[in-house]
Amino acid sequence: MSTLEIADFIGIICFTLSGFLIAVHYNLDILGVFISSFLTALGGGMIRDVLANKTPYIFTDTTPIILVCATVLIALLFKLHKITNLEGKTTFIISDAIGLVSFAITGSLVAIEANFNFLGVLMLAFLTAVGGGTIRDILINKVPSILVSEFYGTVAIIVGVVIYLLHLVGHINLFVLTLLFICSVSLRLLAYYKKWQLPKL
């Protein structure tokens, strides 16, 4: 299994859980729960693949769909739908942070494979990380997290910058990406708990 696949699977599982918790929080029915989970987990990856001129791999591989369904069923089994006060719960915050960073990494790697320039790498990292969640938030009439949340989309951009620089010096490997993953998730969690935000006008 490649580094890209590992990061993608981690992102799918964590963003499925994030989408599930958001859907339950907004009292969606069971179909709404699955739609929210699928969009959050797979929406960003579909945008990424289309921009990279690839057939979205969820149409050719059943693994992502199995991961989404299994994650939703496990969440139901462990009664995660009983969570209240969603925004302050560790389960949601951590799963969302891990999904964000994982998809930022996959977006950057796909962009590099497609020979995108610096701006292309940043855009694909950003859109892969926040695309699915943004579509979900719009559907449930919620202000997208990238517009209001502490240091959210910024983390995806930072990941894109670092991976592009690593590509320039030829040091993209599993160890370095794992280290970047840990540091980026930690940055997102620290920003959340410290309430760091970009300046507002």
N, C-alpha and C positions, 0 to 999 in steps of 0.2 A: 504494500500500500504506500502510495507516494505522500509526501508532506502536504501537497495540495488537498488530497482526498481526506487526510486526517483532520486538517483544519476545517474543511468543509463539513465533515460529519459532526465535529464538535459544535460548529456554528448552527447546524440544522437542529440538533438536539436542544441546545440552549435557547435558541430563538423560538422553537416550538413551545417550550415551557413558558417563555415570556408571553407569547401570543395567547396561550391557553389561560394564563393568569389574568391577562388584560380582559379577555372575553368573559370570563366568569365574573370579574369585578364589575363589568358593565351589564351583567345579567342577560347575556346572549343565550339563545337556545342552543341545543346540541349541534345543529348545523352551523350556527354562527361560531361556536367554539372551534369546530374543525376548520372553517374558512379562515378565521383569525389565525389559527395555528399554522395552516398551510401558507398563508400570505406572508406572515412574519418570517417563517423559516425558509421559504423558497422564492419569494418575490425578488429579493436582492440578487440572488444567484441567477434568476432568469434575465434580469436587466443586464447583469454582467456578461452573460453568455451572448446575448443579442448584440451588445456593443462590441464584443470581441469577434463578431461574425461567426459564432458557433451555434449549433443547435442546442438549446437548453437541455442539459443532460438529464433533467427530470423526465424528459420525454423519451429518453433512450435507456434509462437505468431505473429500476424499481427500488433501489436501495433508499433514496431520499424519502420516497412515499412511505416505505415500511418504517423508517426511522420516525417520521412524523406521527404516524398512527400508533406505533408502539409507545412513544413518549406521552401522547395524550392518554392512552389507556393506563399507563403506569401512574401518571399524575392523578387520574381518577381513582385508581386502586389505593394510592397513598393519601387520598382525600385532600389533595392540595387545593381543591375547589372550595374548601372551607375557610381559606385564608381571607381575612378582612384587613382593612387599612393597607391596601396593596403597596402603595408607594413606599411605605416604611419597612417592608418585609425583606429580610435578607435573601430569601429564595428568589424573589423577582429581581432584586438589584444585581445579585451575582450572576444569575443566568443571563440577564440582559447584557451585562458587561462582557462576559465570556463570548456570547454570540457576536457582539459588536466587534471585538478584536479578531475573532476567528475569521469573520467574513471580510474584515478589512485586509487581513493577510491573504486570503484567497483571491480577492479582487486585485491586489497588487501583483500576485504571482501570475494570474491569468493575463494581466496587462503586459507584464514583462515577456511572457511567452509569445504574446501577439506583437511584440516589438513596439509597444506604445512609447511615446516620449514621456518626459517628466509629468506634464500636465495630465496626460492620459492615465498614468499610473495613479495619480492622486484622485482623479475623477472616478476611476473604477473602484479604488479602495473605498471611497466615500459612498458611492451609489450601492455597492454590494452590501456594505455594512448597514446603511440606513434605509435602503429602498423598500424592503418588505415591511418594516415597522411603520414607515411613513404612509404607505398605502393602507395598512391596517388602521392607523389612527384617523385617516381621512374618512374611511368607511364608517367608523363608529363615532364620527363627529367630535374628535378630540384633537387638540392642537398637537401637531407632530412633535415628538421629543427633541428632534434636532433644532427646533426653534426656541425651546424654553429650558431644556434640561442642562444641568451643570456639565460643561466640558464634554458633551456627547459626541457630536460630529467631529469636533476638533481632534479627538483621540484617533479616529479613523484616518484623518489627514496626516497626523504625526506618524502613524504606522506606515502609510504610503510613502512618506518622505524617507523614513529610515530604510525601508526595503529597497527603494530606488537607489539610495546611496550604497547599500550593501551590494546591490547588483553591479554598480559601477566599479567597485573594488573586487568583485568576484568572491564575496564571502557569504553567499546565501546557502545555508545548510540547516539541518534539523536542530542542531544545538543552538545556533544563533537565533533561529526563528522561535524556538521554545523560550529562550531568554527574553526576546522581544515580546512574546505573548504574555509572559508573567509580569513584566514591567508595565505593559500597556493596560492590562486588567487592573493592576495595582493602582496605576494613575487614575483610571476611571473611577474606581471605588474611593480613592482618596479625594478626588474632585467632588464626588457625590456627598461624602460625609463632611467635607470641609466647606461645601457650598460654593466651590469655585465657579465663577461664571466669566464669560467674555464681557467686555464693557458694553453697556446699553446706551443708546442715544436718548 
